[in-house]
Amino acid sequence: MFELFAVGLEMQKRMIDVQMQGVEAARDMIDAAQQNVQAGMAATQPQEAGIKSMKKWMNMWGVRG
């Protein structure tokens, strides 16, 4: 009886370990996604500055865009 109980507890422990590995993998994926978003936002700022300066240059030379 106790052996069967011990086997059941061991199986539960292993399932919990597997689930925790899945949770950790999901956290890692979320962290990577957040870093990608931050990198994308950082890349957008210089692009916007470049567009603004190009528009100013075009306006200075009388080009409408």
N, C-alpha and C positions, 0 to 999 in steps of 0.2 A: 504494500500500500504506500509506504513512504518512498519507495523507489519510483513508483509511478508519479507521485507528487513532485519529487525532485526532477524527474524528466520533464514534467509539465512546466515547472518553474524555469528550467534551463531553456526550453523552447520559447517561453515568453521573453526571457532575457535576450535571447538571440534576435527575436522579432523587434524588440525595442531598439537594440543596437542597429539593426538594419534601417529602421525608421529614422533614427537619429542621423545616420549617414545621409539619408535622403534629405533631411532638414538642413544639414550642413551644406550639401551640394546646392540646394535651393538658395541658401544664404549667399554662397559664393557667386552664383549666377546673378543674384540681385545686386551684389556689390559691383560685379563687372558691368552690369547694365547701367548702374548709376555713374560709374567712371566714364563710360562711353557717352552718356548724356552730358556730363561735365566737359568732356573733351570737345564734343560737338558745339556746346555753347561757347567755349573758349575760341573755337575756330571761327564762329560766326561774327564775333566782335571785330576782328581785323577786316573781314570781308565787308562788313557794313561801313567801316571807316574808309575802306578803299572805294566803295561805291559813292560815298559822300564826297570824297575828294575828286573823283572823276566827274561827278555832276558839277562841282564848283569849277573845275577846269573847263568843262564844256560851256558853262554859263559865261565864264570869263571870255571865251573866244566866240560867243554868240551862237553856239550850237545848241539846238533844242533837242532834248532826248527824253 
